[in-house]
Amino acid sequence: MRSTSNDRENAYDSIMPVVLRPFDSQDEEVGLIAHMAFAEEGLIFLLGYQSDMSWQDWLAHIERYRVGSDLPANRVRAEFLAAEVNGELVGRVSIRFALNDWLAREGGHIGYGVLPGFRRKGHATEMLRQAADLAHHEGVDPLLIICDEDNLGSATVIERCGGVFESLATTESGTTIRRYWIQVESPRHPSPALYRVTRAKSRSRGTPLDGR
């Protein structure tokens, strides 16, 4: 089981590498704890997770999105990845490889979230950069990235990753959002190769990456 402890909090900084990898069977406890932490802020950590789901069912659910198999109408192929530093879960990213009407209006290609105990350490910037590289290697470029107008921290992260401000817009719920575009001209990270290695390691531990 991966630790959720903050005992080594002082050891974290932006120099330590962020690794994006698939969620696997060993992440159940830490993933559910993270999900509850986000819920306390009115947010969702495990996208698509329902309280009546088993962990294996949720892994199969995100695998279907990864391969684009048997998706509901108007849903798009997407990758949902854990972000870890030094073996500890610090956040998650969601990469959408196409845009439906809702995503084009107020969702964008990439979503990311950092757990409360690991914020303001540079992890969000690194997570977005690596996610953008992965999307680029899948042929998605430029990338639409969106944040709430009053989320200055997220706006700063997007701009650090090369986001070019397009406009303000209003969501169906009335929230004002900032729309940015990121063009990945030359990926900075070897993350796709590292990602493939971590996926292979996860498969060797028996993770149901094929959806079974």
N, C-alpha and C positions, 0 to 999 in steps of 0.2 A: 504494500500500500504506500502510495506517495504521501509525504507529509504535508499538512496544511499549517504547520506551526510557523509562528513569526519569530522563533528563537534566534534565527540568524538574520533578522531584518537589517541590522547594521551592515551586513556584508553585501547587501544589494546596492548596485549603482548601475549607471547606463553602460559601463564597460563590460559587465557580465553578459554573455550571449543569451539572447532570446531564441528559443527553438520552437518552431511551429511543427506540430505533429498530429497525427490522428488520435482521437480519443480511443481508448481501448478498455478491456474488461477490468483492468486494474484501477481505473479512474472512478469507479462507481461512488465510493464514499466521498472522495475529495470533490468530485463533480457535483454531487447533491448538496454538499455543504456550500459550495460556491453558488449554486442555484438559489439556495435559501438566502444567502448574503445579498444577492442581487434583488431578490424579491422584496427584501426589507426596504430597498430604495425604489421600489416600483418598476424594476427592470427584469429582464429575462436573460438568464445565463445560458441554459441549455435550450436552444431553439428547437421547438417541436416537441419538447418533453411534456408528457402528461402524467399526473400523479398515479394513474392506474397502469402505467407502463412499467415493465421490467427494464432493467438496464440493457439487457441483450436486445430487447425490442427497440429501445431508443438507438442503439448502435446500428441495428438493421435499418432503422428509419433514416439516419443520416447517410448510410451507405447507399440507399436508393437515390438520395439526392445527389450524391457524388457521381454516380454513374448515369443519372438521369433516367432511371427506370421506374415505370408505373407511378409517375408523379400525378398529383391532382391537376385538374384543368387550370391553365394559366399560371402554373408554377414552373420555375426554371432550374436547370442543373446548378448545384451549388456545393461547395466544400465547407465543412465546419471543422475547425481545428483548435486543438488546445495550444496555449502558449505557456511555455515553462522556462524557468531560469534555475539553473543548478538543481534540476530534478523536481522543483516545486511548481505547481500550477499557479500562474499569475493572471491568466486571462484567457480570452478566446477570440477567434476571428471567424467571420463568415464571408466567403467569397462567392459571389453570384456571377456565373459565366455568361449571362444574358440578362436583359431587362424586360420585364413585363410592364404594363401601364403604371402600376403602383410603384414599382422600383424606379422607373424612369422619372416619376414625379416626386417621390419623397423617400425612397429607400437607398438607391445607389447600388454600386457593384460590391462594395466592401463595408462590412460592419465590424466593429471591434469593441471589446470591453475589458477593463482591467479591474481586478478585485481590489476592494478598498485598502487592504494592507500593503499593496504594491504600487500604488499610484505615486505620481510625481518623482519617478525614478528613471524616466526615459523609455520605459517598456512600450508604451502605446505607440511612440514614434517608430520604434524598431519593428513592432508587430505590423503596423500599416505598411512600412517599406517592404517587408518580406512578403506580405499578402499581395501587394501590388506587383512584385516580381513574379510570384506564382501565377497571378492572373495574366500577366504579360506572356509568360511561357505557354499559357493555354490559348494565346491568340486574342486576348481581350485587352484592347488599348485603343484610345484613351479610356480612363476609368472615371466614372462619376462617383464622387464621395460627398456625403451630405451630413451636416450636423445642425443642431438647434442654433439659432442665432445667438442665444445668450450663453452657449457653451464655449467660452473663450479658450478653455484648455484644449478641447477637441479641434477647434479652428486652428490653434497654433500647431498642433500635431500635423494636421493636413497640410498646412503651409510649409512646415519643415520638410515634408515629403514631396514638395514640388507642386502642391495643389494651387491651381489658378482659379481665383474667385470668378464665378460666372454671374450670379445674381442671388437676391433674396426671393423666397417663394413662401407660400402659405399652404400648409397641409390641409387635408379634409377636416381634421379636428381643430383647425385654427392656429396651429403652432407655426411661428415664423422660422424658416430654416435657411441655412446658407448652402449654396450649391457650388461645388468645386470640381475641376477636372484635373486629373493627373495623367501626364504622358510619360511612359517609362521608355526612355530612349535607349538606355544602357543599364540593365539590371546591376545593382550594386552588390547583391548578395549571391553566394553560391547556394541559396536556400533550396531551389528545386532539387539539386542533387542530394543535399542533406535531408530534405523532406522524404525523398525516395528511400534513403537509408533507414530513416526512422520508421517509415511505413513497413519496410521489410522486417525490421526488428519487431514491430508490433505483431506482424503476421506470424513470426516465429514463436511468439508467446501465446498463440492460439486465439488472437482477436478475430471476431467474425467480420473481417473486412469485406468478404464477398456477400454479405447480407444474410448468410445462413445462421 
